Amino acid sequence: MVEKPLPAVCLRQRPPGGVLETFMNTHFITAEVDLLACPEKMYSAIESVLQQQGDPLRWAVTSVDVPRQKLVVEAIVTLGNSPVVPNADA
């Protein structure tokens, strides 16, 4: 599995009394998953592998190695959010 950190994404939300900025830590990962005959089981296997690395935002099967019976999946996963409350004096 290959993992590359991506720049933090800032989401602006308006809580009562001000602006709260949340920074989302994201990573780009590449994973190999066994090729299965049943699409539902394959989908579950992909989700399971990605959940081990974080919360998947999106993913795609980018290649299929038929002789080895493997899928290559690329995904963006989040590793958690870090709320930042602005200084009231600013």
PyMOL Python script that loads the backbone (N, CA, C, O; Angstrom):
from pymol import cmd

cmd.read_pdbstr("""\
ATOM      1  N   MET A   1       0.846  -1.169   0.000  1.00  0.00           N
ATOM      2  CA  MET A   1       0.000   0.000   0.000  1.00  0.00           C
ATOM      3  C   MET A   1       0.891   1.231   0.000  1.00  0.00           C
ATOM      4  O   MET A   1       1.841   1.318   0.777  1.00  0.00           O
ATOM      5  N   VAL A   2       0.584   2.171  -0.865  1.00  0.00           N
ATOM      6  CA  VAL A   2       1.324   3.421  -0.974  1.00  0.00           C
ATOM      7  C   VAL A   2       0.457   4.525  -0.395  1.00  0.00           C
ATOM      8  O   VAL A   2      -0.745   4.588  -0.652  1.00  0.00           O
ATOM      9  N   GLU A   3       1.080   5.396   0.389  1.00  0.00           N
ATOM     10  CA  GLU A   3       0.331   6.484   1.012  1.00  0.00           C
ATOM     11  C   GLU A   3       1.086   7.785   0.816  1.00  0.00           C
ATOM     12  O   GLU A   3       2.281   7.864   1.101  1.00  0.00           O
ATOM     13  N   LYS A   4       0.388   8.811   0.330  1.00  0.00           N
ATOM     14  CA  LYS A   4       0.985  10.124   0.133  1.00  0.00           C
ATOM     15  C   LYS A   4       0.100  11.163   0.804  1.00  0.00           C
ATOM     16  O   LYS A   4      -1.091  11.232   0.503  1.00  0.00           O
ATOM     17  N   PRO A   5       0.657  11.988   1.720  1.00  0.00           N
ATOM     18  CA  PRO A   5      -0.170  13.032   2.328  1.00  0.00           C
ATOM     19  C   PRO A   5      -0.520  14.106   1.310  1.00  0.00           C
ATOM     20  O   PRO A   5       0.294  14.455   0.455  1.00  0.00           O
ATOM     21  N   LEU A   6      -1.722  14.620   1.407  1.00  0.00           N
ATOM     22  CA  LEU A   6      -2.189  15.711   0.566  1.00  0.00           C
ATOM     23  C   LEU A   6      -2.315  16.960   1.420  1.00  0.00           C
ATOM     24  O   LEU A   6      -2.365  16.858   2.646  1.00  0.00           O
ATOM     25  N   PRO A   7      -2.368  18.137   0.806  1.00  0.00           N
ATOM     26  CA  PRO A   7      -2.539  19.350   1.606  1.00  0.00           C
ATOM     27  C   PRO A   7      -3.849  19.312   2.397  1.00  0.00           C
ATOM     28  O   PRO A   7      -4.850  18.757   1.943  1.00  0.00           O
ATOM     29  N   ALA A   8      -3.820  19.906   3.573  1.00  0.00           N
ATOM     30  CA  ALA A   8      -5.029  19.974   4.394  1.00  0.00           C
ATOM     31  C   ALA A   8      -6.076  20.828   3.692  1.00  0.00           C
ATOM     32  O   ALA A   8      -5.754  21.832   3.057  1.00  0.00           O
ATOM     33  N   VAL A   9      -7.313  20.420   3.814  1.00  0.00           N
ATOM     34  CA  VAL A   9      -8.428  21.145   3.210  1.00  0.00           C
ATOM     35  C   VAL A   9      -9.141  21.903   4.318  1.00  0.00           C
ATOM     36  O   VAL A   9      -9.447  21.336   5.367  1.00  0.00           O
ATOM     37  N   CYS A  10      -9.401  23.165   4.090  1.00  0.00           N
ATOM     38  CA  CYS A  10     -10.074  23.986   5.100  1.00  0.00           C
ATOM     39  C   CYS A  10     -11.549  24.109   4.756  1.00  0.00           C
ATOM     40  O   CYS A  10     -11.905  24.553   3.665  1.00  0.00           O
ATOM     41  N   LEU A  11     -12.399  23.715   5.685  1.00  0.00           N
ATOM     42  CA  LEU A  11     -13.842  23.847   5.530  1.00  0.00           C
ATOM     43  C   LEU A  11     -14.317  24.933   6.482  1.00  0.00           C
ATOM     44  O   LEU A  11     -14.001  24.892   7.671  1.00  0.00           O
ATOM     45  N   ARG A  12     -15.057  25.885   5.989  1.00  0.00           N
ATOM     46  CA  ARG A  12     -15.565  26.957   6.851  1.00  0.00           C
ATOM     47  C   ARG A  12     -17.003  26.647   7.244  1.00  0.00           C
ATOM     48  O   ARG A  12     -17.857  26.379   6.398  1.00  0.00           O
ATOM     49  N   GLN A  13     -17.244  26.691   8.543  1.00  0.00           N
ATOM     50  CA  GLN A  13     -18.575  26.461   9.081  1.00  0.00           C
ATOM     51  C   GLN A  13     -18.944  27.655   9.951  1.00  0.00           C
ATOM     52  O   GLN A  13     -18.064  28.339  10.474  1.00  0.00           O
ATOM     53  N   ARG A  14     -20.233  27.906  10.108  1.00  0.00           N
ATOM     54  CA  ARG A  14     -20.683  29.017  10.946  1.00  0.00           C
ATOM     55  C   ARG A  14     -21.405  28.497  12.179  1.00  0.00           C
ATOM     56  O   ARG A  14     -22.615  28.275  12.151  1.00  0.00           O
ATOM     57  N   PRO A  15     -20.641  28.300  13.285  1.00  0.00           N
ATOM     58  CA  PRO A  15     -21.310  27.932  14.534  1.00  0.00           C
ATOM     59  C   PRO A  15     -21.904  29.181  15.173  1.00  0.00           C
ATOM     60  O   PRO A  15     -21.603  30.293  14.739  1.00  0.00           O
ATOM     61  N   PRO A  16     -22.736  29.021  16.189  1.00  0.00           N
ATOM     62  CA  PRO A  16     -23.276  30.203  16.873  1.00  0.00           C
ATOM     63  C   PRO A  16     -22.142  31.078  17.403  1.00  0.00           C
ATOM     64  O   PRO A  16     -21.272  30.597  18.130  1.00  0.00           O
ATOM     65  N   GLY A  17     -22.150  32.339  17.046  1.00  0.00           N
ATOM     66  CA  GLY A  17     -21.171  33.275  17.583  1.00  0.00           C
ATOM     67  C   GLY A  17     -19.890  33.422  16.785  1.00  0.00           C
ATOM     68  O   GLY A  17     -18.971  34.090  17.259  1.00  0.00           O
ATOM     69  N   GLY A  18     -19.776  32.848  15.618  1.00  0.00           N
ATOM     70  CA  GLY A  18     -18.539  33.051  14.869  1.00  0.00           C
ATOM     71  C   GLY A  18     -18.290  32.000  13.804  1.00  0.00           C
ATOM     72  O   GLY A  18     -19.171  31.219  13.443  1.00  0.00           O
ATOM     73  N   VAL A  19     -17.060  32.007  13.317  1.00  0.00           N
ATOM     74  CA  VAL A  19     -16.652  31.080  12.260  1.00  0.00           C
ATOM     75  C   VAL A  19     -15.719  30.037  12.859  1.00  0.00           C
ATOM     76  O   VAL A  19     -14.795  30.364  13.605  1.00  0.00           O
ATOM     77  N   LEU A  20     -15.973  28.793  12.525  1.00  0.00           N
ATOM     78  CA  LEU A  20     -15.099  27.701  12.957  1.00  0.00           C
ATOM     79  C   LEU A  20     -14.477  27.112  11.707  1.00  0.00           C
ATOM     80  O   LEU A  20     -15.194  26.730  10.782  1.00  0.00           O
ATOM     81  N   GLU A  21     -13.167  27.031  11.662  1.00  0.00           N
ATOM     82  CA  GLU A  21     -12.487  26.430  10.531  1.00  0.00           C
ATOM     83  C   GLU A  21     -12.075  25.016  10.913  1.00  0.00           C
ATOM     84  O   GLU A  21     -11.543  24.787  11.999  1.00  0.00           O
ATOM     85  N   THR A  22     -12.318  24.089  10.032  1.00  0.00           N
ATOM     86  CA  THR A  22     -11.933  22.706  10.258  1.00  0.00           C
ATOM     87  C   THR A  22     -10.963  22.292   9.164  1.00  0.00           C
ATOM     88  O   THR A  22     -11.247  22.478   7.981  1.00  0.00           O
ATOM     89  N   PHE A  23      -9.825  21.735   9.544  1.00  0.00           N
ATOM     90  CA  PHE A  23      -8.837  21.268   8.593  1.00  0.00           C
ATOM     91  C   PHE A  23      -8.934  19.758   8.491  1.00  0.00           C
ATOM     92  O   PHE A  23      -8.832  19.050   9.492  1.00  0.00           O
ATOM     93  N   MET A  24      -9.132  19.270   7.274  1.00  0.00           N
ATOM     94  CA  MET A  24      -9.284  17.844   7.026  1.00  0.00           C
ATOM     95  C   MET A  24      -7.939  17.283   6.558  1.00  0.00           C
ATOM     96  O   MET A  24      -7.395  17.725   5.546  1.00  0.00           O
ATOM     97  N   ASN A  25      -7.411  16.318   7.294  1.00  0.00           N
ATOM     98  CA  ASN A  25      -6.163  15.667   6.911  1.00  0.00           C
ATOM     99  C   ASN A  25      -6.478  14.560   5.923  1.00  0.00           C
ATOM    100  O   ASN A  25      -7.154  13.590   6.265  1.00  0.00           O
ATOM    101  N   THR A  26      -5.983  14.703   4.686  1.00  0.00           N
ATOM    102  CA  THR A  26      -6.275  13.725   3.650  1.00  0.00           C
ATOM    103  C   THR A  26      -4.997  13.053   3.167  1.00  0.00           C
ATOM    104  O   THR A  26      -3.917  13.641   3.209  1.00  0.00           O
ATOM    105  N   HIS A  27      -5.136  11.823   2.711  1.00  0.00           N
ATOM    106  CA  HIS A  27      -4.016  11.069   2.146  1.00  0.00           C
ATOM    107  C   HIS A  27      -4.472  10.369   0.879  1.00  0.00           C
ATOM    108  O   HIS A  27      -5.618   9.931   0.772  1.00  0.00           O
ATOM    109  N   PHE A  28      -3.556  10.270  -0.085  1.00  0.00           N
ATOM    110  CA  PHE A  28      -3.779   9.503  -1.303  1.00  0.00           C
ATOM    111  C   PHE A  28      -3.155   8.126  -1.076  1.00  0.00           C
ATOM    112  O   PHE A  28      -1.980   8.031  -0.723  1.00  0.00           O
ATOM    113  N   ILE A  29      -3.924   7.073  -1.275  1.00  0.00           N
ATOM    114  CA  ILE A  29      -3.384   5.724  -1.081  1.00  0.00           C
ATOM    115  C   ILE A  29      -3.659   4.870  -2.314  1.00  0.00           C
ATOM    116  O   ILE A  29      -4.603   5.109  -3.067  1.00  0.00           O
ATOM    117  N   THR A  30      -2.806   3.871  -2.492  1.00  0.00           N
ATOM    118  CA  THR A  30      -2.965   2.859  -3.523  1.00  0.00           C
ATOM    119  C   THR A  30      -2.933   1.515  -2.823  1.00  0.00           C
ATOM    120  O   THR A  30      -2.041   1.248  -2.017  1.00  0.00           O
ATOM    121  N   ALA A  31      -3.909   0.666  -3.129  1.00  0.00           N
ATOM    122  CA  ALA A  31      -3.999  -0.635  -2.464  1.00  0.00           C
ATOM    123  C   ALA A  31      -4.296  -1.731  -3.486  1.00  0.00           C
ATOM    124  O   ALA A  31      -4.942  -1.490  -4.506  1.00  0.00           O
ATOM    125  N   GLU A  32      -3.813  -2.937  -3.194  1.00  0.00           N
ATOM    126  CA  GLU A  32      -4.166  -4.110  -3.994  1.00  0.00           C
ATOM    127  C   GLU A  32      -5.221  -4.916  -3.250  1.00  0.00           C
ATOM    128  O   GLU A  32      -5.116  -5.146  -2.045  1.00  0.00           O
ATOM    129  N   VAL A  33      -6.236  -5.339  -3.990  1.00  0.00           N
ATOM    130  CA  VAL A  33      -7.339  -6.104  -3.412  1.00  0.00           C
ATOM    131  C   VAL A  33      -7.551  -7.331  -4.286  1.00  0.00           C
ATOM    132  O   VAL A  33      -7.415  -7.264  -5.507  1.00  0.00           O
ATOM    133  N   ASP A  34      -7.886  -8.458  -3.650  1.00  0.00           N
ATOM    134  CA  ASP A  34      -8.154  -9.683  -4.405  1.00  0.00           C
ATOM    135  C   ASP A  34      -9.363  -9.502  -5.316  1.00  0.00           C
ATOM    136  O   ASP A  34     -10.377  -8.926  -4.923  1.00  0.00           O
ATOM    137  N   LEU A  35      -9.234 -10.004  -6.535  1.00  0.00           N
ATOM    138  CA  LEU A  35     -10.336  -9.988  -7.493  1.00  0.00           C
ATOM    139  C   LEU A  35     -11.301 -11.106  -7.111  1.00  0.00           C
ATOM    140  O   LEU A  35     -10.915 -12.273  -7.049  1.00  0.00           O
ATOM    141  N   LEU A  36     -12.549 -10.745  -6.858  1.00  0.00           N
ATOM    142  CA  LEU A  36     -13.559 -11.713  -6.433  1.00  0.00           C
ATOM    143  C   LEU A  36     -14.649 -11.815  -7.496  1.00  0.00           C
ATOM    144  O   LEU A  36     -14.893 -10.863  -8.238  1.00  0.00           O
ATOM    145  N   ALA A  37     -15.304 -12.977  -7.567  1.00  0.00           N
ATOM    146  CA  ALA A  37     -16.347 -13.208  -8.573  1.00  0.00           C
ATOM    147  C   ALA A  37     -17.613 -12.412  -8.274  1.00  0.00           C
ATOM    148  O   ALA A  37     -18.308 -11.997  -9.201  1.00  0.00           O
ATOM    149  N   CYS A  38     -17.924 -12.195  -7.013  1.00  0.00           N
ATOM    150  CA  CYS A  38     -19.152 -11.515  -6.609  1.00  0.00           C
ATOM    151  C   CYS A  38     -18.874 -10.011  -6.426  1.00  0.00           C
ATOM    152  O   CYS A  38     -18.068  -9.644  -5.572  1.00  0.00           O
ATOM    153  N   PRO A  39     -19.519  -9.145  -7.203  1.00  0.00           N
ATOM    154  CA  PRO A  39     -19.276  -7.694  -7.080  1.00  0.00           C
ATOM    155  C   PRO A  39     -19.537  -7.143  -5.682  1.00  0.00           C
ATOM    156  O   PRO A  39     -18.803  -6.270  -5.219  1.00  0.00           O
ATOM    157  N   GLU A  40     -20.577  -7.641  -4.997  1.00  0.00           N
ATOM    158  CA  GLU A  40     -20.880  -7.147  -3.653  1.00  0.00           C
ATOM    159  C   GLU A  40     -19.749  -7.471  -2.680  1.00  0.00           C
ATOM    160  O   GLU A  40     -19.382  -6.638  -1.852  1.00  0.00           O
ATOM    161  N   LYS A  41     -19.198  -8.679  -2.780  1.00  0.00           N
ATOM    162  CA  LYS A  41     -18.085  -9.058  -1.893  1.00  0.00           C
ATOM    163  C   LYS A  41     -16.827  -8.267  -2.228  1.00  0.00           C
ATOM    164  O   LYS A  41     -16.063  -7.905  -1.333  1.00  0.00           O
ATOM    165  N   MET A  42     -16.609  -7.999  -3.509  1.00  0.00           N
ATOM    166  CA  MET A  42     -15.442  -7.225  -3.918  1.00  0.00           C
ATOM    167  C   MET A  42     -15.559  -5.794  -3.396  1.00  0.00           C
ATOM    168  O   MET A  42     -14.582  -5.233  -2.898  1.00  0.00           O
ATOM    169  N   TYR A  43     -16.747  -5.202  -3.507  1.00  0.00           N
ATOM    170  CA  TYR A  43     -16.986  -3.854  -2.991  1.00  0.00           C
ATOM    171  C   TYR A  43     -16.709  -3.819  -1.485  1.00  0.00           C
ATOM    172  O   TYR A  43     -16.055  -2.898  -0.996  1.00  0.00           O
ATOM    173  N   SER A  44     -17.201  -4.811  -0.758  1.00  0.00           N
ATOM    174  CA  SER A  44     -16.972  -4.876   0.692  1.00  0.00           C
ATOM    175  C   SER A  44     -15.492  -5.031   1.019  1.00  0.00           C
ATOM    176  O   SER A  44     -14.998  -4.431   1.973  1.00  0.00           O
ATOM    177  N   ALA A  45     -14.786  -5.834   0.227  1.00  0.00           N
ATOM    178  CA  ALA A  45     -13.346  -6.035   0.446  1.00  0.00           C
ATOM    179  C   ALA A  45     -12.581  -4.728   0.223  1.00  0.00           C
ATOM    180  O   ALA A  45     -11.675  -4.399   0.988  1.00  0.00           O
ATOM    181  N   ILE A  46     -12.945  -3.989  -0.819  1.00  0.00           N
ATOM    182  CA  ILE A  46     -12.294  -2.703  -1.096  1.00  0.00           C
ATOM    183  C   ILE A  46     -12.553  -1.730   0.050  1.00  0.00           C
ATOM    184  O   ILE A  46     -11.624  -1.098   0.555  1.00  0.00           O
ATOM    185  N   GLU A  47     -13.809  -1.609   0.458  1.00  0.00           N
ATOM    186  CA  GLU A  47     -14.157  -0.705   1.564  1.00  0.00           C
ATOM    187  C   GLU A  47     -13.415  -1.079   2.843  1.00  0.00           C
ATOM    188  O   GLU A  47     -12.959  -0.201   3.576  1.00  0.00           O
ATOM    189  N   SER A  48     -13.293  -2.366   3.112  1.00  0.00           N
ATOM    190  CA  SER A  48     -12.609  -2.836   4.315  1.00  0.00           C
ATOM    191  C   SER A  48     -11.128  -2.451   4.307  1.00  0.00           C
ATOM    192  O   SER A  48     -10.598  -1.987   5.317  1.00  0.00           O
ATOM    193  N   VAL A  49     -10.465  -2.644   3.167  1.00  0.00           N
ATOM    194  CA  VAL A  49      -9.050  -2.285   3.048  1.00  0.00           C
ATOM    195  C   VAL A  49      -8.869  -0.779   3.224  1.00  0.00           C
ATOM    196  O   VAL A  49      -7.936  -0.339   3.896  1.00  0.00           O
ATOM    197  N   LEU A  50      -9.756   0.007   2.624  1.00  0.00           N
ATOM    198  CA  LEU A  50      -9.637   1.461   2.728  1.00  0.00           C
ATOM    199  C   LEU A  50      -9.924   1.962   4.137  1.00  0.00           C
ATOM    200  O   LEU A  50      -9.269   2.893   4.604  1.00  0.00           O
ATOM    201  N   GLN A  51     -10.894   1.359   4.823  1.00  0.00           N
ATOM    202  CA  GLN A  51     -11.237   1.760   6.191  1.00  0.00           C
ATOM    203  C   GLN A  51     -10.060   1.570   7.141  1.00  0.00           C
ATOM    204  O   GLN A  51      -9.962   2.272   8.147  1.00  0.00           O
ATOM    205  N   GLN A  52      -9.165   0.631   6.834  1.00  0.00           N
ATOM    206  CA  GLN A  52      -7.978   0.412   7.675  1.00  0.00           C
ATOM    207  C   GLN A  52      -7.022   1.602   7.614  1.00  0.00           C
ATOM    208  O   GLN A  52      -6.211   1.799   8.520  1.00  0.00           O
ATOM    209  N   GLN A  53      -7.119   2.395   6.542  1.00  0.00           N
ATOM    210  CA  GLN A  53      -6.224   3.529   6.345  1.00  0.00           C
ATOM    211  C   GLN A  53      -6.849   4.870   6.716  1.00  0.00           C
ATOM    212  O   GLN A  53      -6.135   5.857   6.893  1.00  0.00           O
ATOM    213  N   GLY A  54      -8.169   4.915   6.833  1.00  0.00           N
ATOM    214  CA  GLY A  54      -8.859   6.167   7.138  1.00  0.00           C
ATOM    215  C   GLY A  54     -10.292   6.096   6.649  1.00  0.00           C
ATOM    216  O   GLY A  54     -10.816   5.017   6.370  1.00  0.00           O
ATOM    217  N   ASP A  55     -10.916   7.253   6.548  1.00  0.00           N
ATOM    218  CA  ASP A  55     -12.304   7.343   6.084  1.00  0.00           C
ATOM    219  C   ASP A  55     -12.292   7.676   4.593  1.00  0.00           C
ATOM    220  O   ASP A  55     -11.898   8.784   4.229  1.00  0.00           O
ATOM    221  N   PRO A  56     -12.711   6.757   3.712  1.00  0.00           N
ATOM    222  CA  PRO A  56     -12.615   7.034   2.277  1.00  0.00           C
ATOM    223  C   PRO A  56     -13.545   8.166   1.829  1.00  0.00           C
ATOM    224  O   PRO A  56     -14.738   8.157   2.131  1.00  0.00           O
ATOM    225  N   LEU A  57     -12.984   9.135   1.110  1.00  0.00           N
ATOM    226  CA  LEU A  57     -13.784  10.188   0.483  1.00  0.00           C
ATOM    227  C   LEU A  57     -14.228   9.736  -0.896  1.00  0.00           C
ATOM    228  O   LEU A  57     -15.386   9.907  -1.277  1.00  0.00           O
ATOM    229  N   ARG A  58     -13.291   9.154  -1.644  1.00  0.00           N
ATOM    230  CA  ARG A  58     -13.584   8.610  -2.962  1.00  0.00           C
ATOM    231  C   ARG A  58     -12.528   7.558  -3.291  1.00  0.00           C
ATOM    232  O   ARG A  58     -11.419   7.585  -2.757  1.00  0.00           O
ATOM    233  N   TRP A  59     -12.886   6.642  -4.170  1.00  0.00           N
ATOM    234  CA  TRP A  59     -11.928   5.641  -4.613  1.00  0.00           C
ATOM    235  C   TRP A  59     -12.307   5.165  -6.007  1.00  0.00           C
ATOM    236  O   TRP A  59     -13.440   5.332  -6.457  1.00  0.00           O
ATOM    237  N   ALA A  60     -11.313   4.559  -6.687  1.00  0.00           N
ATOM    238  CA  ALA A  60     -11.535   4.043  -8.029  1.00  0.00           C
ATOM    239  C   ALA A  60     -10.628   2.845  -8.266  1.00  0.00           C
ATOM    240  O   ALA A  60      -9.491   2.811  -7.795  1.00  0.00           O
ATOM    241  N   VAL A  61     -11.139   1.867  -8.998  1.00  0.00           N
ATOM    242  CA  VAL A  61     -10.306   0.758  -9.464  1.00  0.00           C
ATOM    243  C   VAL A  61      -9.555   1.294 -10.673  1.00  0.00           C
ATOM    244  O   VAL A  61     -10.171   1.689 -11.662  1.00  0.00           O
ATOM    245  N   THR A  62      -8.215   1.308 -10.599  1.00  0.00           N
ATOM    246  CA  THR A  62      -7.421   1.900 -11.679  1.00  0.00           C
ATOM    247  C   THR A  62      -6.796   0.854 -12.593  1.00  0.00           C
ATOM    248  O   THR A  62      -6.404   1.173 -13.715  1.00  0.00           O
ATOM    249  N   SER A  63      -6.697  -0.394 -12.130  1.00  0.00           N
ATOM    250  CA  SER A  63      -6.212  -1.457 -13.010  1.00  0.00           C
ATOM    251  C   SER A  63      -6.605  -2.814 -12.447  1.00  0.00           C
ATOM    252  O   SER A  63      -6.887  -2.966 -11.258  1.00  0.00           O
ATOM    253  N   VAL A  64      -6.614  -3.796 -13.349  1.00  0.00           N
ATOM    254  CA  VAL A  64      -6.943  -5.171 -12.981  1.00  0.00           C
ATOM    255  C   VAL A  64      -5.832  -6.060 -13.520  1.00  0.00           C
ATOM    256  O   VAL A  64      -5.528  -6.041 -14.713  1.00  0.00           O
ATOM    257  N   ASP A  65      -5.231  -6.839 -12.626  1.00  0.00           N
ATOM    258  CA  ASP A  65      -4.192  -7.799 -13.015  1.00  0.00           C
ATOM    259  C   ASP A  65      -4.840  -9.181 -13.025  1.00  0.00           C
ATOM    260  O   ASP A  65      -4.906  -9.848 -11.993  1.00  0.00           O
ATOM    261  N   VAL A  66      -5.317  -9.605 -14.193  1.00  0.00           N
ATOM    262  CA  VAL A  66      -6.059 -10.861 -14.302  1.00  0.00           C
ATOM    263  C   VAL A  66      -5.197 -12.074 -13.947  1.00  0.00           C
ATOM    264  O   VAL A  66      -5.668 -12.930 -13.198  1.00  0.00           O
ATOM    265  N   PRO A  67      -3.965 -12.196 -14.442  1.00  0.00           N
ATOM    266  CA  PRO A  67      -3.160 -13.376 -14.073  1.00  0.00           C
ATOM    267  C   PRO A  67      -2.944 -13.517 -12.559  1.00  0.00           C
ATOM    268  O   PRO A  67      -2.947 -14.627 -12.028  1.00  0.00           O
ATOM    269  N   ARG A  68      -2.758 -12.387 -11.875  1.00  0.00           N
ATOM    270  CA  ARG A  68      -2.549 -12.420 -10.417  1.00  0.00           C
ATOM    271  C   ARG A  68      -3.858 -12.351  -9.645  1.00  0.00           C
ATOM    272  O   ARG A  68      -3.863 -12.537  -8.429  1.00  0.00           O
ATOM    273  N   GLN A  69      -4.988 -12.082 -10.339  1.00  0.00           N
ATOM    274  CA  GLN A  69      -6.306 -11.946  -9.705  1.00  0.00           C
ATOM    275  C   GLN A  69      -6.305 -10.842  -8.646  1.00  0.00           C
ATOM    276  O   GLN A  69      -6.759 -11.041  -7.519  1.00  0.00           O
ATOM    277  N   LYS A  70      -5.775  -9.651  -9.043  1.00  0.00           N
ATOM    278  CA  LYS A  70      -5.695  -8.493  -8.141  1.00  0.00           C
ATOM    279  C   LYS A  70      -6.270  -7.256  -8.811  1.00  0.00           C
ATOM    280  O   LYS A  70      -6.162  -7.084 -10.025  1.00  0.00           O
ATOM    281  N   LEU A  71      -6.885  -6.396  -8.000  1.00  0.00           N
ATOM    282  CA  LEU A  71      -7.328  -5.069  -8.417  1.00  0.00           C
ATOM    283  C   LEU A  71      -6.393  -4.046  -7.791  1.00  0.00           C
ATOM    284  O   LEU A  71      -5.927  -4.234  -6.668  1.00  0.00           O
ATOM    285  N   VAL A  72      -6.120  -2.975  -8.506  1.00  0.00           N
ATOM    286  CA  VAL A  72      -5.399  -1.851  -7.919  1.00  0.00           C
ATOM    287  C   VAL A  72      -6.426  -0.739  -7.711  1.00  0.00           C
ATOM    288  O   VAL A  72      -7.114  -0.320  -8.642  1.00  0.00           O
ATOM    289  N   VAL A  73      -6.511  -0.275  -6.466  1.00  0.00           N
ATOM    290  CA  VAL A  73      -7.476   0.754  -6.076  1.00  0.00           C
ATOM    291  C   VAL A  73      -6.703   1.981  -5.617  1.00  0.00           C
ATOM    292  O   VAL A  73      -5.774   1.877  -4.817  1.00  0.00           O
ATOM    293  N   GLU A  74      -7.095   3.149  -6.132  1.00  0.00           N
ATOM    294  CA  GLU A  74      -6.537   4.418  -5.660  1.00  0.00           C
ATOM    295  C   GLU A  74      -7.638   5.152  -4.917  1.00  0.00           C
ATOM    296  O   GLU A  74      -8.793   5.150  -5.342  1.00  0.00           O
ATOM    297  N   ALA A  75      -7.274   5.784  -3.798  1.00  0.00           N
ATOM    298  CA  ALA A  75      -8.298   6.430  -2.970  1.00  0.00           C
ATOM    299  C   ALA A  75      -7.748   7.664  -2.268  1.00  0.00           C
ATOM    300  O   ALA A  75      -6.542   7.815  -2.070  1.00  0.00           O
ATOM    301  N   ILE A  76      -8.672   8.534  -1.901  1.00  0.00           N
ATOM    302  CA  ILE A  76      -8.397   9.649  -1.003  1.00  0.00           C
ATOM    303  C   ILE A  76      -9.121   9.321   0.298  1.00  0.00           C
ATOM    304  O   ILE A  76     -10.331   9.094   0.308  1.00  0.00           O
ATOM    305  N   VAL A  77      -8.364   9.299   1.400  1.00  0.00           N
ATOM    306  CA  VAL A  77      -8.961   9.018   2.706  1.00  0.00           C
ATOM    307  C   VAL A  77      -8.673  10.179   3.653  1.00  0.00           C
ATOM    308  O   VAL A  77      -7.664  10.870   3.518  1.00  0.00           O
ATOM    309  N   THR A  78      -9.575  10.383   4.613  1.00  0.00           N
ATOM    310  CA  THR A  78      -9.348  11.392   5.652  1.00  0.00           C
ATOM    311  C   THR A  78      -8.868  10.694   6.911  1.00  0.00           C
ATOM    312  O   THR A  78      -9.246   9.559   7.200  1.00  0.00           O
ATOM    313  N   LEU A  79      -8.034  11.394   7.646  1.00  0.00           N
ATOM    314  CA  LEU A  79      -7.468  10.830   8.869  1.00  0.00           C
ATOM    315  C   LEU A  79      -8.011  11.499  10.117  1.00  0.00           C
ATOM    316  O   LEU A  79      -7.556  11.203  11.221  1.00  0.00           O
ATOM    317  N   GLY A  80      -8.975  12.397   9.962  1.00  0.00           N
ATOM    318  CA  GLY A  80      -9.554  13.102  11.107  1.00  0.00           C
ATOM    319  C   GLY A  80      -9.580  14.584  10.837  1.00  0.00           C
ATOM    320  O   GLY A  80      -8.866  15.090   9.971  1.00  0.00           O
ATOM    321  N   ASN A  81     -10.402  15.263  11.580  1.00  0.00           N
ATOM    322  CA  ASN A  81     -10.542  16.706  11.435  1.00  0.00           C
ATOM    323  C   ASN A  81      -9.943  17.408  12.635  1.00  0.00           C
ATOM    324  O   ASN A  81      -9.997  16.904  13.757  1.00  0.00           O
ATOM    325  N   SER A  82      -9.371  18.576  12.391  1.00  0.00           N
ATOM    326  CA  SER A  82      -8.787  19.392  13.455  1.00  0.00           C
ATOM    327  C   SER A  82      -9.492  20.746  13.482  1.00  0.00           C
ATOM    328  O   SER A  82      -9.182  21.620  12.673  1.00  0.00           O
ATOM    329  N   PRO A  83     -10.447  20.929  14.416  1.00  0.00           N
ATOM    330  CA  PRO A  83     -11.112  22.234  14.462  1.00  0.00           C
ATOM    331  C   PRO A  83     -10.167  23.312  14.966  1.00  0.00           C
ATOM    332  O   PRO A  83      -9.386  23.093  15.891  1.00  0.00           O
ATOM    333  N   VAL A  84     -10.251  24.471  14.346  1.00  0.00           N
ATOM    334  CA  VAL A  84      -9.455  25.632  14.756  1.00  0.00           C
ATOM    335  C   VAL A  84     -10.434  26.753  15.024  1.00  0.00           C
ATOM    336  O   VAL A  84     -11.140  27.198  14.118  1.00  0.00           O
ATOM    337  N   VAL A  85     -10.482  27.214  16.268  1.00  0.00           N
ATOM    338  CA  VAL A  85     -11.386  28.303  16.631  1.00  0.00           C
ATOM    339  C   VAL A  85     -10.606  29.600  16.541  1.00  0.00           C
ATOM    340  O   VAL A  85      -9.571  29.735  17.195  1.00  0.00           O
ATOM    341  N   PRO A  86     -11.074  30.567  15.746  1.00  0.00           N
ATOM    342  CA  PRO A  86     -10.368  31.825  15.606  1.00  0.00           C
ATOM    343  C   PRO A  86     -10.264  32.595  16.915  1.00  0.00           C
ATOM    344  O   PRO A  86     -11.134  32.485  17.779  1.00  0.00           O
ATOM    345  N   ASN A  87      -9.232  33.349  17.053  1.00  0.00           N
ATOM    346  CA  ASN A  87      -9.002  34.170  18.226  1.00  0.00           C
ATOM    347  C   ASN A  87     -10.060  35.286  18.259  1.00  0.00           C
ATOM    348  O   ASN A  87     -10.242  36.003  17.275  1.00  0.00           O
ATOM    349  N   ALA A  88     -10.744  35.422  19.379  1.00  0.00           N
ATOM    350  CA  ALA A  88     -11.808  36.430  19.512  1.00  0.00           C
ATOM    351  C   ALA A  88     -11.263  37.844  19.459  1.00  0.00           C
ATOM    352  O   ALA A  88     -11.994  38.773  19.114  1.00  0.00           O
ATOM    353  N   ASP A  89      -9.965  38.032  19.802  1.00  0.00           N
ATOM    354  CA  ASP A  89      -9.370  39.351  19.813  1.00  0.00           C
ATOM    355  C   ASP A  89      -8.951  39.823  18.425  1.00  0.00           C
ATOM    356  O   ASP A  89      -8.655  41.003  18.237  1.00  0.00           O
ATOM    357  N   ALA A  90      -8.923  38.899  17.435  1.00  0.00           N
ATOM    358  CA  ALA A  90      -8.435  39.243  16.102  1.00  0.00           C
ATOM    359  C   ALA A  90      -9.442  40.033  15.315  1.00  0.00           C
ATOM    360  O   ALA A  90      -9.181  40.400  14.170  1.00  0.00           O
TER     361      ALA A  90
END
""", "prot")
cmd.dss("prot")
cmd.show_as("cartoon", "prot")
cmd.util.cbc("prot")
cmd.orient("prot")
